[in-house]
Amino acid sequence: MVGSISVPEDRRFEALVSPTAELERLHTGCGWAEGPVWSDADGGFLLFSDIYNHVMLRWSEAGGIEVFRADSNFSNGNTRDREGRLISCEHGSRHVVLTEADGRRVVIADRYQGRRLNSPNDVVVRSDGTIWFTDPTYGIISPLEGYPAASEQPGHWVYRVGTDREVRPVATDFVQPNGLAFSCDERTLYVADSGFSHDPTAPHHVRAFDVEDDGSLARSRVFADIAPGVPDGLRVDEDDRVWISAGDGVHCYAPDGVRLGRILVPETVANLCFGGADGHTLFLTATTSLYRVRVATRGTVPRPH
């Protein structure tokens, strides 16, 4: 146990994270832990990436930590589609890939207009089957996160992959787009810009967009500025609160942009997800370690739109 970590800034946060909540370290020794995704299959387990060590790990209550994929292609963000299949962003291959139930690896996206993607970073699936991902350059500017190479794209964009497998840009004005998540009704898309990580004049905020009926984005606005550090991964809970990774832990925001409180973590948090047997565990991938903390909410439940 790490100790008490709840920092309420609004009385509503006290109902979400107990003042006596404790952070539990489940595993350590990673190079850069990222991309946690929960599955209820096989009694429940968590998959996450260790980017620097080029591996994907699996954690479960019964089995502890195990190697899930020994050669991960520098995988980063992970999610599951509506059939429960794993979708991963790989810096090394510069692909977004789907893993079938039999283990076959299917490339979802690798190019736009004939040119290779930069290094897909994080990914989310909408209930209509479309796949949305961010494409910064982290995997081609650092040998720790991929293979250094020149960018073939004119920018660092957010993309949508339709059910026809066509790759379409939906936002083209980010410095380094990173984590992303939909609101419960999927009418709002939140996207982190972590450009500040390599440029002190660049953004360190999360933007919100309206999602139009045709899948385009409109009405861009800054939802939250994150400090210390930069926003990386983020998640939306069942009441549309937004939980965002930061340099000092996790910051929780109400849907109207009011910061409700923070969960302090002794390492920089890269990403997070809800899971556990009852959905009330918040898992955190933070630099070298995997942590968990109990919360009084669960992950987003898609609503009709």
Backbone bond lengths (Angstrom), bond angles and torsions (degrees), N, CA, C in turn:
res aa  C-N    CA-C-N  psi(-1)  N-CA   C-N-CA  omega(-1)  CA-C   N-CA-C  phi
1 M - - - 1.460 - - 1.534 110.14 -
2 V 1.335 115.20 145.30 1.459 120.19 -178.27 1.516 111.56 -96.83
3 G 1.320 117.36 -27.38 1.462 120.43 179.88 1.512 112.05 119.53
4 S 1.340 116.47 -178.77 1.459 121.07 -177.78 1.521 110.70 -66.06
5 I 1.331 115.99 134.26 1.467 119.24 -169.76 1.533 112.92 -135.73
6 S 1.300 119.16 1.68 1.466 121.86 -176.29 1.528 110.91 -84.55
7 V 1.337 116.36 127.95 1.458 122.13 177.47 1.527 108.21 -124.70
8 P 1.334 118.25 89.78 1.469 119.91 179.88 1.528 111.51 -73.26
9 E 1.306 116.53 139.75 1.462 122.41 173.88 1.527 110.57 -120.29
10 D 1.320 115.01 -2.07 1.455 123.54 178.00 1.526 105.66 -149.90
11 R 1.312 117.40 142.38 1.468 119.95 -175.26 1.527 112.14 -59.40
12 R 1.316 117.36 -25.46 1.467 120.08 -179.81 1.525 112.13 -64.26
13 F 1.328 117.34 -25.54 1.462 120.40 -178.24 1.528 111.62 -70.25
14 E 1.324 117.26 -27.83 1.461 120.93 -178.46 1.522 111.32 -64.40
15 A 1.332 116.59 -25.77 1.458 119.97 177.68 1.523 112.22 -82.51
16 L 1.327 117.31 -12.69 1.450 121.84 -178.65 1.523 112.84 -96.81
17 V 1.312 116.45 -42.37 1.463 122.01 -179.60 1.520 107.66 -129.00
18 S 1.304 116.96 116.29 1.456 121.48 -176.76 1.529 111.31 -60.09
19 P 1.337 117.31 142.83 1.474 119.81 175.09 1.521 112.66 -58.03
20 T 1.333 116.69 -21.16 1.472 120.16 178.97 1.527 112.09 -102.25
21 A 1.324 116.62 10.92 1.473 119.93 -179.87 1.518 110.43 -58.66
22 E 1.309 115.78 143.46 1.458 120.70 179.45 1.519 110.12 -122.96
23 L 1.311 114.24 144.72 1.452 122.53 178.78 1.523 108.16 -93.38
24 E 1.312 116.76 126.73 1.466 121.29 -179.19 1.529 110.16 -110.28
25 R 1.307 115.77 126.69 1.460 120.14 175.89 1.521 108.51 -85.67
26 L 1.343 116.15 121.39 1.456 121.73 -177.90 1.518 112.54 -94.49
27 H 1.331 116.33 -27.45 1.465 120.79 -177.34 1.528 108.41 -161.56
28 T 1.303 116.25 148.41 1.461 120.60 174.00 1.525 108.96 -143.51
29 G 1.334 116.44 173.81 1.451 120.69 -178.29 1.512 114.11 103.90
30 C 1.326 117.41 6.06 1.464 120.94 177.65 1.528 110.21 -77.06
31 G 1.324 115.67 163.65 1.450 120.34 171.91 1.520 110.68 -86.39
32 W 1.326 115.80 -51.26 1.471 121.77 173.51 1.525 106.83 -152.04
33 A 1.333 115.97 103.61 1.468 121.97 -176.04 1.525 109.75 -81.39
34 E 1.320 116.54 136.40 1.461 122.20 -173.93 1.534 111.13 -152.74
35 G 1.328 115.10 173.11 1.457 123.73 165.07 1.513 118.70 56.11
36 P 1.340 121.36 46.49 1.463 119.69 -179.85 1.528 111.63 -71.64
37 V 1.327 115.81 140.50 1.464 121.24 175.52 1.524 108.25 -145.66
38 W 1.323 115.82 132.91 1.464 121.85 -176.14 1.523 110.99 -94.96
39 S 1.325 116.60 147.71 1.457 122.80 171.99 1.523 108.85 -132.46
40 D 1.336 116.10 137.93 1.463 120.52 176.09 1.521 112.27 -85.50
41 A 1.326 117.55 -5.63 1.459 121.25 -178.93 1.531 111.15 -68.15
42 D 1.313 115.91 156.32 1.473 122.20 174.11 1.518 112.88 54.11
43 G 1.320 117.50 36.45 1.450 120.41 179.15 1.507 114.81 85.57
44 G 1.333 116.95 -1.56 1.465 121.36 177.49 1.518 112.55 98.55
45 F 1.330 116.45 127.05 1.458 120.01 176.55 1.526 109.40 -156.57
46 L 1.325 114.91 161.35 1.459 123.17 179.16 1.520 108.65 -115.83
47 L 1.337 116.17 133.63 1.458 121.35 169.84 1.520 108.52 -108.05
48 F 1.328 117.07 144.55 1.464 120.66 174.06 1.514 109.96 -154.29
49 S 1.323 115.15 161.69 1.463 122.15 -176.68 1.522 110.76 -98.54
50 D 1.320 115.95 143.27 1.463 122.67 164.77 1.521 105.04 -114.53
51 I 1.339 115.79 93.49 1.462 120.31 -169.39 1.525 111.80 -60.56
52 Y 1.328 117.55 -51.39 1.457 120.92 -173.89 1.529 111.97 -61.84
53 N 1.324 117.04 -33.10 1.465 120.75 -178.58 1.523 112.75 -94.20
54 H 1.350 115.50 5.68 1.465 119.53 168.29 1.525 111.83 61.13
55 V 1.347 116.94 41.78 1.453 120.78 -173.83 1.525 109.54 -145.86
56 M 1.336 116.75 153.03 1.456 122.27 168.88 1.517 108.27 -112.09
57 L 1.324 115.10 137.11 1.458 121.29 -176.20 1.522 110.71 -114.91
58 R 1.314 114.97 155.78 1.468 122.74 177.86 1.520 108.30 -124.19
59 W 1.340 115.81 131.94 1.464 120.45 175.97 1.519 109.00 -123.54
60 S 1.331 116.21 137.69 1.461 121.44 172.66 1.520 108.76 -142.28
61 E 1.307 115.51 158.92 1.467 120.49 179.11 1.519 110.46 -61.61
62 A 1.313 116.06 -38.32 1.465 119.89 -176.32 1.513 112.80 -81.16
63 G 1.340 116.61 -38.23 1.458 119.26 -172.30 1.509 115.82 -104.53
64 G 1.342 117.49 -7.32 1.450 119.40 -177.14 1.520 110.65 68.06
65 I 1.318 116.58 -142.20 1.467 121.09 -176.03 1.521 110.68 -97.03
66 E 1.324 116.17 136.50 1.460 122.84 178.04 1.520 108.64 -142.08
67 V 1.327 116.79 158.38 1.455 121.23 173.19 1.525 108.27 -79.76
68 F 1.319 116.06 125.57 1.464 121.06 177.06 1.526 110.44 -94.48
69 R 1.326 117.19 -44.07 1.464 121.87 -179.49 1.526 107.86 -141.40
70 A 1.318 116.90 112.29 1.466 121.20 -173.66 1.517 112.65 -72.74
71 D 1.314 117.42 -30.53 1.463 121.29 177.28 1.517 106.88 -119.49
72 S 1.313 116.58 98.31 1.466 121.72 -169.72 1.517 114.47 -96.06
73 N 1.352 117.95 0.29 1.463 120.59 -174.36 1.532 111.72 57.03
74 F 1.333 116.03 36.30 1.464 121.42 -178.39 1.536 110.64 56.16
75 S 1.330 116.58 46.04 1.467 120.04 -179.60 1.522 110.58 -59.84
76 N 1.324 115.22 147.29 1.462 122.21 179.14 1.525 108.15 -121.48
77 G 1.337 118.51 -103.09 1.448 121.39 -176.51 1.519 113.25 -72.70
78 N 1.329 115.51 148.20 1.460 122.64 179.03 1.520 110.06 -136.06
79 T 1.314 115.77 151.13 1.463 121.13 172.41 1.519 107.46 -151.41
80 R 1.332 116.30 -178.17 1.461 121.32 175.21 1.522 108.82 -126.69
81 D 1.330 115.54 145.70 1.451 118.55 176.85 1.520 109.93 -85.04
82 R 1.321 116.92 -175.41 1.466 120.71 -175.09 1.521 112.81 -68.73
83 E 1.326 117.63 -12.78 1.457 121.69 174.95 1.519 112.13 -97.63
84 G 1.323 117.30 2.89 1.448 121.72 179.42 1.511 114.66 85.17
85 R 1.341 117.65 6.74 1.455 120.12 -179.91 1.529 111.00 -79.39
86 L 1.315 115.62 145.06 1.458 122.53 -177.94 1.525 110.70 -75.58
87 I 1.336 115.96 132.84 1.455 122.22 172.22 1.524 107.38 -122.25
88 S 1.329 116.57 129.37 1.462 121.47 -173.41 1.523 111.38 -129.36
89 C 1.324 115.40 147.99 1.464 123.00 171.66 1.518 108.02 -98.82
90 E 1.330 117.12 124.48 1.450 121.68 -177.26 1.526 110.16 -114.45
91 H 1.323 115.97 118.39 1.457 120.08 176.33 1.523 111.89 -68.43
92 G 1.338 116.19 -39.68 1.456 119.91 -174.05 1.520 113.00 -65.33
93 S 1.316 116.59 -47.51 1.465 120.96 179.85 1.520 112.15 -83.93
94 R 1.340 116.02 -17.99 1.464 123.43 -175.53 1.529 110.59 64.64
95 H 1.339 114.42 36.40 1.455 122.47 -177.47 1.526 111.34 -120.06
96 V 1.328 115.97 156.44 1.460 123.26 158.98 1.521 105.37 -103.42
97 V 1.329 117.04 124.61 1.468 120.06 -173.04 1.527 111.18 -127.28
98 L 1.317 114.83 148.78 1.463 122.44 175.39 1.517 108.19 -110.87
99 T 1.337 116.20 135.79 1.458 121.16 176.45 1.524 108.67 -102.68
100 E 1.325 116.61 116.05 1.459 121.31 178.53 1.531 110.28 -70.55
101 A 1.327 116.00 166.07 1.466 121.02 -178.62 1.524 111.83 -59.23
102 D 1.339 117.00 -29.33 1.466 120.13 -179.71 1.520 112.72 -88.71
103 G 1.352 116.31 5.35 1.456 120.52 177.73 1.509 115.11 94.52
104 R 1.329 117.67 -8.31 1.458 119.76 178.60 1.524 110.79 -63.35
105 R 1.320 115.44 141.87 1.460 123.20 -177.79 1.524 108.97 -103.64
106 V 1.336 116.68 119.57 1.461 121.95 -176.94 1.525 108.49 -115.86
107 V 1.320 117.40 125.63 1.460 121.50 179.53 1.528 109.77 -76.57
108 I 1.327 115.77 123.05 1.466 122.55 178.31 1.525 110.64 -90.46
109 A 1.318 116.47 -41.18 1.469 121.50 -179.20 1.513 108.70 -152.05
110 D 1.326 116.35 135.38 1.464 120.83 175.22 1.525 112.83 -142.14
111 R 1.346 116.93 -14.73 1.459 120.59 -177.37 1.519 110.88 -146.24
112 Y 1.305 114.26 157.87 1.455 120.91 168.05 1.520 107.39 -134.01
113 Q 1.330 115.40 125.83 1.465 122.90 -176.78 1.526 111.81 53.06
114 G 1.329 115.59 40.03 1.455 121.92 174.92 1.508 115.58 82.38
115 R 1.327 117.69 -5.25 1.470 121.41 -178.66 1.521 110.13 -107.33
116 R 1.323 116.56 145.28 1.464 121.27 -178.15 1.523 110.85 -63.18
117 L 1.316 115.19 145.86 1.454 120.78 172.81 1.526 109.32 -66.31
118 N 1.337 116.26 164.87 1.476 120.11 177.83 1.520 110.56 -71.36
119 S 1.321 117.34 -76.29 1.471 123.54 176.58 1.523 107.13 -165.02
120 P 1.332 117.73 89.88 1.473 120.41 -179.37 1.526 111.24 -47.95
121 N 1.332 115.37 134.70 1.461 121.17 -167.53 1.520 113.47 -111.91
122 D 1.329 116.54 -53.23 1.461 119.99 -178.84 1.516 108.62 -142.38
123 V 1.346 116.35 158.41 1.454 120.61 -168.32 1.524 110.18 -149.19
124 V 1.335 115.71 146.60 1.456 121.67 177.36 1.524 107.79 -144.79
125 V 1.337 116.69 149.98 1.457 121.93 -179.48 1.519 109.27 -113.80
126 R 1.330 116.43 129.69 1.460 122.18 176.20 1.528 109.25 -86.13
127 S 1.321 116.43 159.92 1.465 119.93 -175.32 1.520 113.12 -67.34
128 D 1.343 118.26 -14.76 1.457 120.76 176.30 1.522 112.40 -84.88
129 G 1.339 116.25 4.20 1.459 121.25 178.08 1.508 114.71 91.21
130 T 1.328 118.69 -5.93 1.457 120.15 177.27 1.526 110.36 -73.53
131 I 1.322 115.59 148.67 1.462 122.94 -177.33 1.523 107.75 -115.93
132 W 1.314 116.87 126.81 1.459 122.76 -176.34 1.523 108.62 -116.39
133 F 1.339 116.99 134.45 1.464 119.01 -179.26 1.521 110.89 -146.88
134 T 1.331 114.47 158.87 1.463 122.07 177.94 1.527 109.43 -104.76
135 D 1.347 115.42 152.51 1.465 119.97 -173.31 1.528 111.72 -138.15
136 P 1.345 117.40 69.22 1.468 120.28 174.32 1.527 109.83 -77.20
137 T 1.317 116.69 -169.03 1.469 120.09 -177.24 1.523 113.99 -110.51
138 Y 1.332 118.44 12.65 1.465 119.56 -174.00 1.531 112.96 -56.22
139 G 1.318 117.46 -36.07 1.459 120.33 -177.11 1.513 115.06 -78.05
140 I 1.336 117.13 -9.97 1.474 118.70 178.09 1.528 112.17 -115.25
141 I 1.341 116.54 5.54 1.468 118.68 176.47 1.522 112.03 -113.66
142 S 1.341 117.55 -4.46 1.465 119.97 -178.89 1.521 110.53 -139.34
143 P 1.340 118.12 128.16 1.463 120.37 177.08 1.522 112.95 -68.69
144 L 1.327 117.92 -12.77 1.457 120.83 175.85 1.522 111.79 -76.02
145 E 1.342 116.82 -23.07 1.453 120.70 -174.41 1.521 113.73 -115.77
146 G 1.318 117.87 0.19 1.456 120.32 -178.53 1.514 110.27 169.43
147 Y 1.325 115.10 -145.99 1.456 120.83 -178.58 1.532 108.68 -119.48
148 P 1.343 118.02 115.70 1.460 120.23 -178.49 1.528 111.97 -55.16
149 A 1.317 114.75 134.87 1.459 120.67 -178.32 1.517 108.31 -163.79
150 A 1.322 115.38 163.32 1.460 120.00 175.43 1.522 109.56 -78.04
151 S 1.314 115.80 144.85 1.461 120.18 175.75 1.523 109.46 -70.24
152 E 1.324 115.70 138.31 1.459 121.32 176.60 1.529 111.97 -100.50
153 Q 1.325 115.95 -8.58 1.457 120.88 -178.85 1.535 110.26 -98.61
154 P 1.331 117.88 153.60 1.464 120.03 -179.75 1.518 113.99 -76.12
155 G 1.325 117.33 -6.58 1.462 119.60 -179.98 1.514 111.32 -165.41
156 H 1.317 114.45 -175.24 1.468 122.70 -178.78 1.529 106.10 -112.35
157 W 1.316 116.31 101.53 1.450 120.95 -163.10 1.529 113.13 -116.52
158 V 1.319 114.13 168.34 1.462 122.92 170.14 1.528 106.25 -105.83
159 Y 1.342 116.31 134.89 1.456 121.43 -175.61 1.532 111.78 -122.75
160 R 1.321 114.13 156.47 1.465 122.61 171.38 1.525 107.89 -123.66
161 V 1.330 115.53 130.90 1.457 121.00 175.72 1.519 107.26 -104.96
162 G 1.330 116.68 117.51 1.452 120.83 -178.49 1.518 111.73 -76.43
163 T 1.329 116.20 172.49 1.465 120.33 176.76 1.526 110.83 -65.42
164 D 1.340 116.94 -15.11 1.463 121.80 174.43 1.522 112.14 -85.52
165 R 1.337 116.64 2.07 1.465 125.56 -179.57 1.534 113.00 69.32
166 E 1.324 116.69 13.81 1.461 120.63 174.85 1.528 109.17 -77.37
167 V 1.339 116.71 132.28 1.462 122.64 179.20 1.526 108.67 -93.84
168 R 1.332 116.49 121.86 1.469 120.77 -176.91 1.525 109.68 -128.80
169 P 1.326 119.21 131.56 1.468 120.49 173.98 1.521 110.41 -71.72
170 V 1.338 116.12 140.50 1.466 120.40 178.18 1.523 111.84 -120.17
171 A 1.330 118.59 -17.75 1.465 122.28 176.23 1.524 107.38 -147.81
172 T 1.329 116.22 126.09 1.467 120.29 -171.90 1.523 113.42 -125.51
173 D 1.344 117.22 17.83 1.469 119.54 -176.07 1.527 112.78 -122.21
174 F 1.328 117.10 30.47 1.459 121.68 176.49 1.525 110.70 -94.02
175 V 1.331 116.16 153.34 1.456 120.79 170.78 1.526 109.02 -81.13
176 Q 1.331 116.99 -56.27 1.460 122.31 174.72 1.533 108.24 -142.62
177 P 1.328 118.19 89.41 1.465 119.79 178.88 1.524 110.01 -66.05
178 N 1.314 116.42 142.26 1.462 119.74 -171.95 1.525 110.13 -133.68
179 G 1.342 118.46 -116.71 1.454 120.62 -177.80 1.521 112.24 -66.11
180 L 1.331 115.51 155.55 1.462 120.15 178.76 1.515 110.12 -152.34
181 A 1.338 115.57 152.40 1.461 121.09 -178.79 1.521 109.14 -161.22
182 F 1.335 116.11 150.95 1.453 122.35 176.78 1.521 110.90 -96.44
183 S 1.325 115.33 151.16 1.458 120.75 168.42 1.526 108.66 -67.85
184 C 1.324 117.03 170.71 1.463 120.53 -176.78 1.523 112.76 -59.84
185 D 1.338 117.10 -38.94 1.464 119.40 -179.97 1.524 112.55 -87.16
186 E 1.334 116.62 1.73 1.459 124.33 177.74 1.530 112.88 61.12
187 R 1.322 116.62 19.49 1.459 121.14 176.70 1.524 111.87 -92.21
188 T 1.338 116.98 -9.11 1.461 121.89 177.19 1.526 108.61 -127.14
189 L 1.322 115.65 134.71 1.460 121.52 173.64 1.520 108.53 -114.59
190 Y 1.322 116.25 127.91 1.461 122.80 175.52 1.533 108.79 -101.75
191 V 1.332 116.33 133.02 1.473 120.97 179.57 1.519 109.22 -135.49
192 A 1.325 116.15 128.82 1.466 121.56 177.31 1.520 110.08 -82.46
193 D 1.322 116.13 142.73 1.464 122.39 168.90 1.523 107.14 -116.79
194 S 1.334 116.00 112.20 1.468 121.84 -176.44 1.521 112.10 -105.59
195 G 1.327 116.81 26.70 1.456 120.87 -177.90 1.516 114.78 -55.88
196 F 1.336 116.61 -27.34 1.462 122.46 179.27 1.532 112.24 -59.24
197 S 1.335 117.60 -20.45 1.470 120.74 -178.18 1.526 112.39 -59.01
198 H 1.338 116.89 -30.32 1.460 120.61 -178.54 1.525 112.89 -123.52
199 D 1.337 117.31 0.05 1.462 120.88 -177.67 1.527 108.65 -148.37
200 P 1.348 118.19 110.49 1.466 120.66 -176.45 1.523 114.06 -65.68
201 T 1.322 117.52 -7.80 1.467 119.85 176.79 1.527 111.97 -99.11
202 A 1.315 117.09 -3.34 1.467 121.64 -175.24 1.535 110.95 -90.49
203 P 1.331 117.72 167.73 1.462 121.23 -176.65 1.523 113.64 -68.88
204 H 1.330 114.23 156.29 1.469 123.27 169.14 1.524 106.53 -139.28
205 H 1.328 115.22 59.11 1.453 119.77 -174.28 1.531 111.74 -135.99
206 V 1.332 113.93 169.58 1.462 122.02 173.04 1.521 107.61 -110.94
207 R 1.329 116.22 129.41 1.455 121.30 176.81 1.520 110.58 -102.87
208 A 1.319 116.50 152.34 1.460 122.96 175.37 1.517 108.78 -116.59
209 F 1.309 116.44 143.97 1.463 123.36 178.69 1.524 109.52 -131.38
210 D 1.312 116.70 147.00 1.457 120.91 166.57 1.522 107.94 -79.57
211 V 1.335 116.05 137.38 1.460 121.23 176.91 1.521 108.29 -99.43
212 E 1.311 116.54 116.57 1.459 121.95 -178.45 1.531 111.09 -78.83
213 D 1.336 115.95 166.48 1.461 120.67 -177.64 1.520 112.54 -61.08
214 D 1.335 117.37 -28.71 1.460 120.15 -179.10 1.531 113.04 -89.69
215 G 1.346 116.47 6.51 1.461 120.59 178.85 1.510 114.64 88.87
216 S 1.321 117.79 -1.53 1.465 120.26 176.28 1.522 109.74 -79.70
217 L 1.324 116.34 165.56 1.458 122.08 -179.39 1.520 110.14 -110.59
218 A 1.336 116.16 145.11 1.463 121.46 -179.04 1.523 109.25 -142.67
219 R 1.305 115.39 166.03 1.476 124.83 173.06 1.532 111.94 53.36
220 S 1.300 115.74 57.91 1.457 120.20 176.58 1.521 110.19 -65.20
221 R 1.343 116.43 136.38 1.468 120.87 175.34 1.523 108.43 -152.18
222 V 1.327 115.89 153.09 1.458 120.91 176.22 1.518 108.51 -76.42
223 F 1.319 115.90 122.02 1.456 122.07 179.96 1.524 111.52 -88.60
224 A 1.330 117.21 -42.03 1.466 121.00 -177.69 1.516 110.59 -157.11
225 D 1.323 116.57 134.84 1.461 122.23 168.74 1.519 108.16 -91.28
226 I 1.320 116.82 131.80 1.457 121.24 -175.04 1.524 110.28 -110.57
227 A 1.326 115.73 126.77 1.459 122.96 174.42 1.529 107.53 -156.14
228 P 1.320 117.21 144.20 1.465 128.40 1.51 1.532 111.80 -73.64
229 G 1.331 114.57 165.96 1.449 120.08 177.85 1.512 111.96 78.59
230 V 1.313 115.04 -153.77 1.459 121.50 -178.97 1.529 108.92 -131.39
231 P 1.337 117.27 156.60 1.462 118.64 171.46 1.526 108.89 -74.97
232 D 1.298 115.89 137.63 1.462 121.56 178.67 1.525 106.65 -122.21
233 G 1.335 117.99 -107.27 1.454 119.74 176.46 1.515 111.86 -75.39
234 L 1.325 116.36 156.36 1.464 121.31 177.75 1.526 109.62 -151.77
235 R 1.341 115.70 159.36 1.455 122.43 179.01 1.522 109.31 -142.48
236 V 1.333 115.61 153.95 1.459 122.74 175.94 1.528 108.15 -111.13
237 D 1.334 116.97 136.62 1.467 119.19 -179.29 1.533 111.24 -94.18
238 E 1.325 116.14 -177.88 1.460 122.21 -173.29 1.527 113.79 -65.88
239 D 1.327 117.98 -14.43 1.465 122.15 176.89 1.520 111.76 -112.80
240 D 1.313 116.46 23.21 1.468 124.33 174.81 1.518 114.69 67.82
241 R 1.334 117.77 16.93 1.462 118.46 169.80 1.524 109.16 -75.46
242 V 1.326 116.06 148.57 1.462 121.43 -176.63 1.527 108.78 -110.45
243 W 1.327 116.22 123.40 1.461 123.51 -179.27 1.522 107.55 -107.14
244 I 1.337 116.89 120.11 1.461 122.31 -168.53 1.530 110.18 -123.98
245 S 1.318 116.92 133.79 1.459 120.84 176.63 1.522 110.01 -70.91
246 A 1.344 115.75 151.89 1.466 121.60 -177.17 1.521 109.54 -153.70
247 G 1.327 114.97 175.40 1.454 119.73 -178.76 1.511 114.07 -65.91
248 D 1.342 117.01 -26.52 1.470 119.99 -178.43 1.521 112.63 -108.08
249 G 1.320 118.09 4.28 1.455 119.31 179.31 1.512 112.31 147.11
250 V 1.334 116.05 -127.37 1.460 122.81 179.41 1.515 108.56 -127.89
251 H 1.340 117.05 133.87 1.456 122.79 177.53 1.521 108.67 -108.99
252 C 1.324 116.41 134.10 1.457 122.16 -178.22 1.526 110.11 -110.46
253 Y 1.335 116.50 128.80 1.460 122.45 -177.52 1.523 110.82 -120.78
254 A 1.329 115.86 140.91 1.456 121.23 170.04 1.524 108.73 -70.35
255 P 1.337 118.12 161.82 1.466 119.86 -179.47 1.526 113.98 -58.79
256 D 1.352 117.26 -23.51 1.467 119.89 179.74 1.524 112.81 -86.88
257 G 1.340 117.78 5.41 1.460 121.61 176.24 1.511 115.28 92.71
258 V 1.330 118.73 2.60 1.464 121.85 177.23 1.527 109.08 -78.81
259 R 1.337 116.25 126.50 1.465 118.35 176.68 1.521 109.28 -75.73
260 L 1.340 115.00 124.20 1.457 120.74 -176.25 1.521 112.67 -90.44
261 G 1.314 116.83 -31.21 1.459 119.46 -178.51 1.508 111.45 170.41
262 R 1.335 114.63 -179.49 1.457 121.31 -176.78 1.523 110.31 -133.73
263 I 1.309 114.92 151.24 1.462 122.39 167.60 1.525 106.32 -109.06
264 L 1.312 116.83 116.31 1.463 121.04 -177.95 1.525 110.85 -81.19
265 V 1.322 115.58 136.17 1.463 122.33 -178.69 1.525 106.89 -132.66
266 P 1.330 118.54 138.91 1.471 120.25 -176.12 1.528 114.37 -74.72
267 E 1.328 118.05 -1.07 1.463 121.97 175.92 1.527 108.19 -132.58
268 T 1.327 116.45 156.55 1.455 120.80 177.89 1.521 110.46 -62.95
269 V 1.316 116.45 127.19 1.455 121.02 -178.98 1.522 109.61 -86.55
270 A 1.342 115.93 131.01 1.455 121.80 178.26 1.518 112.21 -98.40
271 N 1.344 116.78 -34.76 1.457 118.82 -175.88 1.525 110.08 -162.75
272 L 1.327 116.07 172.21 1.457 121.54 -174.27 1.515 109.39 -159.09
273 C 1.334 115.99 161.43 1.455 121.00 171.58 1.515 109.11 -159.94
274 F 1.329 115.56 157.89 1.457 122.02 174.53 1.524 108.91 -91.01
275 G 1.329 116.09 147.86 1.461 119.80 178.34 1.509 111.04 -177.81
276 G 1.314 115.81 -151.80 1.454 120.56 -175.02 1.514 110.84 89.47
277 A 1.326 115.50 170.33 1.460 121.22 -174.45 1.521 112.78 -57.84
278 D 1.340 117.39 -36.38 1.461 120.50 -179.22 1.526 112.74 -110.54
279 G 1.328 117.14 5.96 1.457 121.12 178.48 1.508 115.13 80.96
280 H 1.323 118.48 -0.03 1.464 121.97 -174.01 1.530 113.58 -99.06
281 T 1.315 116.93 20.27 1.460 120.51 175.15 1.526 108.81 -107.47
282 L 1.316 116.14 131.27 1.456 121.94 173.90 1.527 107.12 -100.41
283 F 1.332 116.27 115.33 1.459 122.30 177.85 1.525 108.89 -94.37
284 L 1.329 116.55 138.08 1.459 122.45 -176.49 1.526 109.64 -127.06
285 T 1.319 116.52 126.10 1.467 120.06 169.52 1.520 106.71 -97.37
286 A 1.328 115.99 119.44 1.460 121.04 -170.76 1.532 110.02 -135.92
287 T 1.312 116.15 99.65 1.460 123.87 176.54 1.531 111.00 54.94
288 T 1.336 118.47 -95.52 1.469 120.27 -176.02 1.520 113.45 -97.57
289 S 1.333 118.38 -3.05 1.457 119.64 -165.81 1.524 114.19 -136.12
290 L 1.331 114.40 161.29 1.455 124.04 170.53 1.528 107.50 -111.71
291 Y 1.341 116.06 128.40 1.459 121.90 -179.63 1.530 109.90 -123.87
292 R 1.339 115.32 165.60 1.459 120.57 169.46 1.518 110.01 -144.38
293 V 1.330 114.63 153.79 1.453 121.86 176.19 1.524 107.49 -147.51
294 R 1.327 117.07 143.64 1.465 121.86 178.96 1.526 108.86 -81.15
295 V 1.336 116.04 137.14 1.458 121.81 178.00 1.530 108.99 -135.14
296 A 1.322 115.78 158.75 1.462 121.33 -177.12 1.528 111.11 -96.42
297 T 1.322 116.03 43.67 1.458 122.09 174.68 1.509 107.25 -156.11
298 R 1.326 115.23 169.72 1.460 120.99 178.84 1.526 109.47 -129.58
299 G 1.322 115.81 175.71 1.446 119.63 -179.45 1.511 113.24 -68.20
300 T 1.323 115.89 167.40 1.441 122.20 -175.86 1.519 112.76 -58.98
301 V 1.314 115.10 141.15 1.461 122.74 175.16 1.526 107.21 -114.48
302 P 1.333 118.02 111.59 1.476 119.29 -176.72 1.522 112.05 -55.97
303 R 1.317 116.19 138.08 1.446 123.08 178.25 1.519 110.28 -113.24
304 P 1.316 118.44 153.10 1.471 120.18 179.22 1.510 111.04 -57.60
305 H 1.332 116.82 145.64 1.462 120.75 178.25 1.517 110.19 -142.11
